[in-house]
Amino acid sequence: MKITAIRLDRMRLPLDPPFRAAWDPVPRERFDATLVRVETDEGVTGYGSGDTMDGFEAYQELFIGRDPLRVARHVAVIETIGFHAGRYWPLEAALWDIVGQVAGLPVSVLFGGAGRSMRAYASFGELKSPSERAQAALSARAEGFAAVKIRVGREDVASGLAAVRATREAVGDDMDIMVDLNQWWRMAGDVSPALDLAAVRRIAAELAELGVLWLEEPLPGGDLAGMRSLREQTGIRVAGGEMARTMPELLGALEAGALDVVQPDVVLAVGMLRARTVADVARGGHRWFTPHTWTNGLGLLANLHVAAGVGAGPYLEFPYDPPGWTPARRDFFLAAPLLADAGGYLTVPDRPGLGAQIDDEAVARWTRESR
């Protein structure tokens, strides 16, 4: 089998009203997504998405004419490109989609087949008032979610902590709450100062009293010593690593004792194959592996396959914060959005490969550029 073409459909979905992401100073009036299609001479096509793949055209000839089943070779090539250019991990997802189709198995089985479903947590994305956030958590619980994640903005920590307190009071002790400070990485151009270790230590101590399951990205990614001290001095679990560039970066954080929960997004950070290694190391050291999934429905699906395959947990992230962020927006180019069931579980599709069903009409409608 040979790769004959790699096609990119770059789409843009207008967002009205805009999505006000807690980690982005600029309200998002559009949602960009790129669908990667890897075509072969045997008629098998693989699909991937996540990173927008900007600039990939300069490197596609490194893959054309090669056997798509040689995934380890392609991962090594993507890593060499990553030193010079973008995060081209959606290509790897498309390759695994092909491997699964050829094998006649869901990709999760190829990654170990530990499970068929995972309990999801509702990952809120906007900064909202304490009453709004508490009500959103109650609504999420009514829909079957057993856990929620709340963002706390560094510009108004008091309001964020009030939202966590209000949520805890509303849901009681039978719902898990996670908190994200979004300090590991920054949007381009965001040079506002980070909360320092002393401030974060006070925040972590209060969150620990509220029974928060983990504190995500509490400090800039390079401050491994600071994250270790948070774990040791406050007893709260520290999570991070969603946008790490390399596997050694994540393994170094685990070795340094900086993380209890490691979260690489397989279509943004280190890819699927390397994420499996990170998961094995984390679990071998009694740490949790549960990937970040904040791209689109196809990116969420790739993360679900890896997480279910390796037996990740205790939860999988499910981006969900209506009305600003809904499955319909997130999964706009899929035939149907990925939804959790009444018990709050996401189930791996039983179709071979990733099992994605693409809405070709939606792709055509929203495509602004095809290559």
Helices and strands as residue ranges (DSSP letters): E 3-19, E 28-40, E 45-48, G 56-58, G 60-62, H 71-84, H 89-103, H 107-110, E 117-123, H 130-142, E 147-151, H 157-171, E 176-180, H 197-209, E 215-216, H 224-234, E 238-240, H 247-255, E 261-262, H 271-284, E 288-289, H 297-310, E 316-319, H 327-330, E 345-347, H 360-366, E 367-370
